Amino acid sequence: MKNISKFSLLILVIMLFVACTGCSNSGSPPSYTSEIDINDIDWKFDTTTRYKEVVPCLNFTNNSKVPIVEITFKTKLKKEFTQEQFIVSSIKDYERLKSTLGEITLGETAMYAWSNERAEPGQNINNALFHIGNSALVVNGVSACDMVEPLNVTITYDGTDGHQHEVLYDFETKKTYLDQ
């Protein structure tokens, strides 16, 4: 009886080994590298007019070989500025808005620009408005732009493999992260 249980245990160990070895090769996703490099995008901070006010915006040119379907460009406050300085310079009639909405805070993102306008290779996209923090409030006036620096950019694009991919570039670490 003791020999049968040792034999059964040995068979079980061998079966687990074979099963695990087989899974490690066949279950791994295919390797994929980004088809967009941060240097493929020409960025330009600019201004546009919205409701007779000059507001900051992001313009970009897609110099990659694949279409961009969505882009989010985030900034953070420079160390020498406070949240309050930024918010006061970014929101017209801040005190009136504060009494309506309550205190406004930023978090890690000072302002962001977002566009879901499809950019084919070589195409320019203009006037992606900057918003405050993670809110829908549009930044008013351009002085706030002097208080921020790039944080990261997330780009969603149509890959040549027929799937959409998302790539995030971190300006501080200068690293690219690919969502497979």
trRosetta pair geometry for C-beta under 8 A, 3 or more apart (Angstrom, degrees):
i j d omega theta_ij theta_ji phi_ij phi_ji
1 4 5.7 -52 -153 31 34 112
1 5 6.8 29 152 -15 65 104
2 5 6.1 -56 -151 36 33 108
2 6 6.6 32 152 -16 65 106
3 6 5.7 -53 -147 37 34 111
3 7 6.1 35 153 -20 66 108
4 7 5.6 -55 -146 39 31 113
4 8 6.2 33 153 -21 65 106
5 8 5.5 -49 -142 37 33 113
5 9 6.2 37 155 -21 63 105
6 9 5.7 -54 -148 37 30 113
6 10 6.4 33 152 -20 64 105
7 10 5.7 -53 -149 35 31 113
7 11 6.5 31 152 -18 64 105
8 11 5.7 -53 -148 36 31 112
8 12 6.3 34 152 -21 64 107
9 12 5.6 -53 -147 36 31 114
9 13 6.4 33 154 -19 65 105
10 13 5.8 -53 -148 35 30 111
10 14 6.4 28 154 -17 64 106
11 14 5.8 -56 -149 38 30 110
11 15 6.3 31 153 -20 65 107
12 15 5.7 -54 -146 36 29 111
12 16 6.4 29 155 -17 64 106
13 16 5.8 -55 -148 37 30 110
13 17 6.3 32 153 -21 64 107
14 17 5.6 -54 -148 35 31 114
14 18 6.4 29 155 -16 65 106
15 18 5.9 -55 -146 39 30 109
15 19 6.1 30 155 -19 65 110
16 19 5.7 -56 -143 39 30 112
16 20 6.1 26 160 -16 66 108
17 20 6.1 -58 -145 39 26 106
17 21 6.2 24 158 -18 63 110
18 21 5.9 -57 -145 38 28 110
18 22 6.3 27 157 -18 63 109
19 22 5.9 -58 -149 37 27 110
19 23 6.4 25 155 -19 64 109
20 23 5.7 -55 -145 36 32 111
20 24 6.5 34 159 -26 65 104
21 24 6.1 -53 -150 27 29 110
21 25 7.3 13 159 -7 60 105
22 25 6.6 -71 -160 39 31 99
22 26 6.1 -8 167 11 71 118
23 26 6.6 -74 -131 52 26 88
23 27 4.8 4 -175 -6 69 133
24 27 6.8 -41 -100 41 12 102
24 28 7.0 22 174 -37 47 109
25 28 6.9 -63 -163 10 21 108
29 32 7.8 -46 135 -4 109 107
29 180 6.1 127 125 136 153 142
32 159 7.9 -13 -164 -145 125 160
32 161 7.5 -72 -122 -6 120 156
32 165 7.3 -154 148 -109 137 142
32 178 7.0 -153 103 143 97 144
32 180 5.5 136 50 -118 130 109
33 178 7.3 -151 -149 -48 35 168
34 37 7.0 130 107 -72 116 53
34 165 7.0 -174 -120 129 70 140
34 167 4.7 65 -123 -96 134 142
34 176 6.3 -89 7 152 155 136
34 178 5.0 -147 -60 -92 99 123
35 64 6.7 102 131 179 81 125
35 65 6.7 -93 170 63 108 95
35 66 4.9 65 115 -10 131 141
35 157 6.8 -130 70 102 105 139
35 159 5.7 143 5 -128 136 79
35 160 6.4 141 -98 -3 158 98
35 165 7.4 113 20 52 97 142
36 40 5.4 -120 -157 52 71 144
36 41 7.5 38 -177 -37 111 103
36 64 4.6 -35 -113 -104 83 157
36 66 6.4 -99 -59 53 95 113
36 68 7.4 81 -101 -85 152 97
36 155 5.7 -96 103 104 156 145
36 157 5.5 129 -29 -5 136 159
36 167 5.7 -170 67 35 107 149
37 40 4.9 112 59 -18 73 101
37 64 7.3 158 29 -100 64 104
37 176 7.7 -75 -134 -79 58 159
38 41 6.4 -63 -168 33 44 104
38 153 7.2 122 -124 57 101 128
38 169 4.5 98 -81 -116 124 165
38 176 6.8 -148 -30 -84 106 114
40 62 7.2 13 140 -166 98 54
40 63 4.8 -154 -173 78 64 82
40 64 3.9 54 163 -69 146 83
41 60 5.4 -6 -175 -171 101 122
41 61 7.0 157 -157 73 52 52
41 62 6.5 -19 -108 -108 78 48
41 63 6.7 -170 -82 26 26 87
41 64 7.3 -13 -58 -28 73 101
41 68 8.0 65 -96 -64 116 153
41 153 7.8 -140 72 135 158 159
41 155 7.4 -153 -53 -85 147 146
42 60 6.3 156 79 -157 55 63
42 61 4.2 5 49 46 109 104
42 63 6.2 73 -16 -19 95 121
43 58 6.8 -39 -157 -161 91 99
43 59 7.7 130 -166 80 44 54
43 60 5.3 -19 -104 -102 54 95
43 73 7.4 130 -129 -120 127 151
44 58 7.4 136 75 -163 51 52
44 59 4.5 -23 68 68 103 99
44 60 6.9 178 21 -81 74 46
45 56 6.4 -14 -174 -165 97 108
45 57 7.7 154 -159 80 54 39
45 58 6.3 -34 -105 -103 58 64
45 59 7.9 176 -91 25 11 77
45 145 6.2 139 169 -156 141 137
46 56 7.4 140 82 -156 35 60
46 57 5.5 -31 74 69 83 86
46 58 7.4 132 27 -115 82 15
46 59 5.1 22 8 -3 131 116
46 126 7.6 -34 60 -151 147 89
46 127 7.9 -69 82 -78 118 54
47 54 5.1 11 177 -176 131 97
47 55 6.6 150 -154 75 78 31
47 56 5.8 -53 -99 -101 70 43
47 57 6.5 118 -131 17 20 87
47 142 5.7 -49 -90 -80 123 129
48 54 7.6 160 81 -149 25 57
48 55 6.2 -29 65 64 73 82
48 57 4.7 20 2 -6 111 142
48 126 7.6 124 -76 156 131 96
48 127 4.6 52 -56 -118 162 101
48 129 7.4 -92 52 -88 125 82
49 52 6.6 2 -177 -118 109 19
49 53 6.8 147 -155 69 64 33
49 54 6.0 -39 -97 -93 68 54
49 55 7.4 120 -126 17 20 82
50 53 5.7 -33 71 63 70 88
50 55 4.9 -16 23 12 116 134
50 129 6.9 42 -55 -106 153 133
50 138 6.6 -65 98 138 161 159
53 92 7.0 -98 -124 -39 153 151
53 140 5.6 -32 158 -145 146 98
53 141 7.5 -65 178 -53 109 58
54 141 7.0 57 83 -112 83 39
54 142 6.3 -39 125 -28 108 107
55 129 6.2 9 124 -138 131 99
55 130 7.3 -161 163 42 96 87
55 138 6.0 -1 -155 154 152 114
55 139 6.1 135 -160 88 96 71
55 140 5.9 -60 -101 -117 97 43
55 141 7.3 -9 -106 -3 56 21
55 142 7.5 163 -152 -65 21 73
56 111 7.9 63 78 135 131 154
56 129 7.8 109 89 -153 56 56
56 130 4.8 -2 91 15 102 131
56 139 5.6 -19 40 91 104 127
56 142 5.2 121 -63 -115 95 73
56 144 7.1 -120 0 68 138 98
56 145 5.0 148 -97 -62 153 122
57 113 6.7 110 -160 -124 51 133
57 126 7.3 56 127 173 134 63
57 127 4.7 -25 180 -136 159 42
57 128 5.8 137 -172 61 88 43
57 129 5.4 -47 -106 -94 91 44
57 130 6.5 -150 -99 -15 36 82
58 73 5.4 141 -117 46 169 147
58 113 3.8 141 6 103 129 169
58 115 7.6 -130 80 -23 109 119
58 128 4.4 -35 61 66 93 106
58 130 6.9 103 -24 -63 94 87
59 124 6.7 4 -179 -175 101 100
59 125 6.8 -179 -151 92 56 54
59 126 4.6 1 -115 -116 104 66
59 127 7.0 28 -80 -27 86 41
59 128 7.4 167 -76 16 36 87
60 71 7.0 -75 47 106 153 169
60 119 7.3 -31 95 -111 98 166
60 124 7.3 173 93 -149 35 59
60 125 5.6 -2 58 54 79 95
60 128 7.7 -6 5 9 101 131
61 119 8.0 176 -156 -172 29 132
61 122 7.4 -20 -177 -165 97 29
61 123 7.2 -175 -147 96 64 32
61 124 4.9 -30 -95 -96 82 72
61 125 7.8 176 -84 18 34 66
62 67 7.4 41 155 -138 162 39
62 68 5.0 -152 -105 2 134 118
62 119 4.0 142 -23 134 136 117
62 120 6.9 168 74 91 138 25
62 121 5.8 -112 118 -115 105 34
62 122 6.7 -34 82 15 80 20
62 123 5.5 10 37 55 109 75
62 125 7.5 55 -25 -8 99 103
63 121 7.4 52 -156 -159 19 75
63 122 7.0 63 -108 -85 50 46
64 68 7.3 102 41 -48 126 98
64 121 6.1 -110 85 -110 54 91
64 157 7.3 -35 91 -132 153 157
65 121 5.6 11 -136 -101 27 143
65 160 7.9 -3 113 -57 109 119
66 121 6.8 82 20 -63 13 104
66 157 4.9 84 116 164 118 126
66 158 5.9 -158 179 75 102 66
66 159 6.3 -10 -143 -111 154 33
66 160 6.5 -109 -94 -44 116 79
67 118 5.9 -1 179 -172 119 97
67 119 6.6 160 -160 81 67 49
67 120 5.2 -31 -105 -108 96 51
67 121 6.8 -86 -73 -28 54 69
67 157 6.3 161 90 -156 48 81
67 158 4.8 16 61 33 100 113
68 71 5.9 14 167 -49 129 109
68 118 7.1 160 85 -156 56 47
68 119 4.3 0 55 55 104 104
68 125 8.0 -96 81 -16 125 140
68 155 5.8 -63 -134 -165 110 104
68 156 7.2 104 -165 76 66 51
68 157 5.0 -48 -105 -96 52 92
69 116 7.0 3 154 -159 66 70
69 118 5.5 -12 -117 -107 59 80
69 156 5.1 -61 66 106 94 98
69 157 6.2 155 7 -112 83 31
69 158 6.1 89 -35 -34 117 87
69 164 6.6 -52 31 -128 145 120
70 114 7.7 -6 -172 -170 89 86
70 115 7.0 -179 -147 94 50 54
70 116 4.7 -8 -106 -112 91 72
70 154 7.9 -14 115 113 94 92
70 155 7.5 160 88 -156 57 40
70 156 4.1 19 51 42 97 117
71 114 7.2 177 91 -146 55 46
71 115 5.3 5 53 55 93 91
71 119 7.7 4 -17 7 127 132
71 125 7.7 149 31 68 134 154
71 128 7.4 -61 82 -106 106 168
71 153 6.7 -8 -169 -174 94 100
71 154 7.1 164 -153 86 46 57
71 155 5.2 -1 -108 -108 84 71
71 156 7.4 -142 -66 25 46 70
72 112 6.0 2 -175 -180 90 122
72 113 7.4 170 -152 85 46 48
72 114 4.8 -2 -107 -105 80 86
72 153 6.9 170 86 -153 52 53
72 154 4.7 5 52 51 99 101
73 112 6.4 160 82 -158 50 68
73 113 4.7 -1 55 54 104 94
73 114 7.7 -162 24 -71 65 44
73 128 7.4 100 24 107 115 139
73 150 7.3 -59 -175 -131 94 95
73 153 4.8 -7 -108 -109 69 94
74 109 4.8 -73 -159 -124 116 110
74 111 7.8 170 -151 93 54 37
74 112 4.5 -22 -102 -102 68 101
74 150 7.7 95 86 -163 51 59
74 151 4.4 -53 109 63 94 119
74 152 5.3 9 52 54 109 71
74 153 7.2 -171 20 -80 70 44
74 154 8.0 38 -8 -3 105 93
75 109 7.1 88 62 -159 47 69
75 110 5.1 -57 101 57 90 103
75 111 5.2 1 49 59 113 75
75 112 6.9 -169 15 -80 72 50
75 130 7.9 -3 13 -143 126 124
75 148 3.9 52 152 166 134 130
75 149 6.3 153 -158 74 93 24
75 150 5.8 -66 -107 -105 74 31
75 151 5.4 151 -139 -8 15 96
76 108 6.3 -46 -108 170 110 67
76 109 6.7 -84 -87 -116 67 33
76 110 5.4 121 -146 -10 24 104
76 148 6.5 152 75 -151 26 86
76 149 6.3 -28 62 62 76 76
76 150 8.0 19 17 122 78 17
76 151 4.3 102 -24 -78 96 113
77 81 5.2 -127 -172 79 106 103
77 82 7.7 6 -179 -174 153 7
77 83 6.9 -98 -55 -82 160 57
77 86 5.8 -99 -105 -51 114 149
77 106 7.1 76 -32 114 118 167
77 110 4.6 134 -52 -78 71 133
77 147 6.1 -26 -139 150 76 94
77 148 6.0 -61 -101 -101 36 70
78 81 5.4 71 65 12 83 104
78 147 5.9 -136 23 -176 100 47
78 148 6.5 -154 -23 -106 81 16
78 149 5.5 90 -78 -16 84 105
81 85 5.0 -122 -165 77 90 132
81 86 5.7 92 145 -53 126 95
81 147 4.3 34 -40 -153 176 105
82 85 4.7 102 55 3 80 100
82 86 7.1 -147 94 -3 45 86
83 86 5.8 -62 -154 38 31 110
83 87 6.1 24 156 -16 69 110
83 105 6.7 -1 -180 -143 149 63
83 106 5.2 -150 -133 5 108 119
84 87 5.9 -56 -140 39 30 107
84 88 6.0 28 162 -17 66 110
85 88 6.1 -60 -146 39 24 108
85 89 6.3 11 160 -7 62 114
85 147 6.8 -176 113 -124 107 148
86 89 6.1 -70 -149 44 26 102
86 90 5.8 16 158 -18 66 121
86 106 7.0 22 85 -64 138 145
86 110 5.9 -88 -174 -155 157 112
86 144 5.9 81 -158 -140 73 96
86 147 5.1 -171 -100 121 92 151
86 148 7.5 82 -128 -58 127 94
87 90 5.7 -65 -139 41 27 109
87 91 6.0 -7 175 5 68 115
87 94 6.5 111 138 -136 86 133
87 104 5.5 156 -143 88 138 116
87 106 7.3 -138 -63 -52 104 103
87 132 7.0 80 -118 -158 75 136
88 91 7.1 -68 -128 45 19 88
88 94 5.3 -83 -124 -10 56 171
89 141 6.5 -114 169 91 72 134
89 143 4.9 -100 -177 94 124 113
89 144 4.9 163 110 -73 104 80
89 147 6.9 126 66 -14 144 144
90 111 7.1 -166 -130 -75 144 127
90 132 5.4 125 136 -95 142 117
90 137 8.0 90 134 125 110 115
90 139 4.7 -64 -156 -137 99 82
90 140 6.4 111 171 41 44 65
90 141 7.0 -146 -121 56 31 98
90 144 4.2 62 -83 -84 88 151
91 94 4.3 102 89 -92 109 84
91 97 5.7 -102 165 47 131 153
91 104 7.3 103 -34 43 156 163
91 132 6.8 -5 -63 -58 100 159
91 137 6.6 -12 -102 166 107 136
91 139 8.0 -80 -65 -132 55 46
91 140 6.2 83 -128 29 23 110
92 140 4.3 -55 -23 100 99 164
92 141 7.1 135 -63 -21 90 106
93 96 4.3 -26 165 36 106 119
93 97 5.8 111 107 -22 84 95
94 97 5.7 -64 -147 43 30 109
94 98 5.9 34 156 -26 69 108
95 98 5.5 -50 -141 33 29 115
95 99 6.6 30 157 -20 61 102
96 99 6.0 -55 -155 32 30 109
96 100 6.8 21 150 -12 63 109
97 100 5.7 -62 -152 40 35 108
97 101 5.7 -5 166 13 75 115
97 104 7.7 6 122 -33 111 133
97 137 8.0 88 -175 -125 148 138
98 101 6.6 -67 -123 56 24 85
98 102 7.0 -34 -170 144 58 8
98 103 6.7 30 -152 -93 97 38
98 104 6.8 -103 -103 -6 81 97
101 104 6.5 36 106 -65 126 97
104 132 7.0 12 169 132 135 137
104 133 7.1 -162 173 -5 95 143
104 135 7.4 -47 -148 -26 110 156
104 137 7.6 -24 -137 17 144 160
105 133 6.9 98 107 -108 44 152
106 109 6.6 -145 173 82 87 50
106 110 5.5 -2 -160 -110 140 49
106 132 7.3 -95 -106 171 84 81
106 133 4.3 -148 -133 -95 54 101
107 133 5.9 96 29 -155 94 102
107 134 6.2 0 42 -10 140 113
108 151 7.1 121 147 -149 96 151
109 112 5.5 -8 -179 -44 132 110
109 133 5.8 108 91 -157 89 42
109 134 5.7 95 61 -59 130 79
109 151 6.5 -124 -109 34 70 164
110 132 7.7 -57 162 -150 51 59
110 133 7.0 -46 -158 -80 20 51
110 144 7.9 -177 153 173 115 105
110 147 7.2 -153 -180 111 153 98
110 148 4.8 -159 81 -106 146 118
110 151 7.9 156 17 -34 87 128
111 130 4.6 36 159 175 124 110
111 131 6.2 167 -157 78 77 37
111 132 5.7 -38 -102 -105 86 38
111 133 7.2 -19 -86 -25 46 29
111 139 5.4 13 -132 -56 144 135
111 144 6.8 88 -31 139 149 127
111 148 6.1 -86 31 -70 103 166
112 130 6.8 157 78 -148 21 68
112 131 5.7 -23 61 55 75 90
112 134 7.4 35 10 -102 133 49
113 128 4.2 93 171 121 110 106
113 129 6.5 179 -127 90 86 25
113 130 4.9 -50 -70 -87 88 64
113 131 7.4 146 -89 7 39 76
114 128 6.3 -167 67 -172 23 113
114 131 7.3 -16 7 8 103 122
115 119 8.0 56 116 -35 129 114
115 125 5.5 121 152 155 163 142
115 128 4.0 -81 -51 -101 111 124
117 125 5.3 152 84 -134 121 121
117 128 7.9 -139 21 -80 114 99
119 123 4.7 -164 -162 82 69 112
119 124 7.7 -84 -137 136 110 3
119 125 4.9 -78 -83 -36 118 118
120 123 4.5 86 54 -17 72 130
125 128 6.6 39 133 -38 109 109
129 138 5.2 -32 161 -132 133 111
129 139 7.6 179 172 34 85 81
130 138 7.1 101 80 -158 53 66
130 139 4.4 -16 97 19 104 127
130 144 7.9 -171 111 95 142 125
130 145 7.7 154 9 -85 170 92
131 134 8.0 37 114 -159 116 14
131 135 6.0 -151 164 82 109 62
131 136 6.1 -61 -144 -145 137 22
131 137 6.1 119 -161 70 81 47
131 138 5.8 -57 -101 -98 66 44
131 139 6.7 -160 -111 -22 12 82
132 135 5.3 -9 78 51 83 112
132 137 4.5 -23 32 83 114 107
132 138 7.6 60 -12 122 86 3
132 139 5.8 133 -60 -75 80 76
133 137 7.8 39 36 47 92 107
139 144 5.3 -126 -164 65 123 149
139 145 7.9 111 141 -56 150 78
141 144 6.4 104 92 -6 89 95
142 145 5.3 -29 -175 10 69 120
142 146 8.0 71 140 -18 73 90
143 146 6.0 -45 -170 22 51 112
143 147 7.6 45 140 -17 67 105
144 147 5.5 -60 -163 33 48 116
144 148 6.9 26 152 -12 75 111
145 148 6.4 -70 -149 39 36 102
149 171 7.5 -155 142 111 90 145
150 153 7.3 -29 -165 -38 116 96
150 171 4.1 113 110 -45 107 169
151 170 7.8 -44 157 -145 55 65
151 171 6.2 167 155 31 7 114
151 172 7.3 -9 -147 -24 50 105
152 168 5.8 12 173 -177 126 96
152 169 6.2 170 -157 85 74 50
152 170 4.9 -28 -101 -105 107 54
152 171 6.2 -148 -83 -2 45 83
153 168 7.2 170 86 -151 43 54
153 169 5.1 -1 54 52 89 99
153 171 7.6 74 -7 -45 88 99
154 166 6.3 1 -175 -174 98 103
154 167 7.4 168 -152 85 53 41
154 168 4.8 -18 -100 -100 79 83
155 166 7.1 164 84 -152 44 55
155 167 5.2 -13 60 60 93 89
155 168 7.9 174 19 -83 65 36
155 169 7.7 24 0 -3 106 101
156 164 5.8 15 180 179 98 112
156 165 7.2 175 -149 88 57 36
156 166 4.8 -23 -96 -97 77 82
157 164 6.9 167 85 -150 29 69
157 165 6.0 -20 62 61 79 82
157 166 8.0 149 16 -92 65 36
157 167 7.4 -9 13 10 109 105
158 163 7.9 171 -152 96 56 24
158 164 5.8 -43 -97 -96 53 69
159 162 7.0 -37 83 30 83 25
159 163 5.3 -4 45 66 117 69
159 164 6.9 162 1 -117 87 16
159 165 4.8 60 -45 -6 120 116
165 178 6.7 -12 177 -164 117 95
165 179 6.7 165 -168 73 67 75
165 180 7.3 -13 -130 -113 101 40
166 178 7.6 145 86 -158 52 49
166 179 4.1 5 65 41 99 124
167 176 6.0 -6 -176 -173 107 102
167 177 7.0 157 -159 80 57 47
167 178 5.2 -19 -106 -103 83 69
167 179 7.3 -144 -74 16 36 76
168 176 7.2 156 82 -157 47 52
168 177 4.6 -11 59 58 98 100
168 179 7.5 65 -10 -26 98 99
169 175 7.5 179 -149 92 54 38
169 176 5.1 -21 -100 -102 76 77
169 177 7.9 -174 -77 21 31 69
170 173 4.5 19 104 41 125 98
170 174 7.1 -69 88 -15 76 14
170 175 5.2 6 45 55 110 80
170 176 7.8 -160 16 -77 73 31
170 177 7.3 50 -19 -8 103 106
171 174 7.1 18 -164 -76 28 56
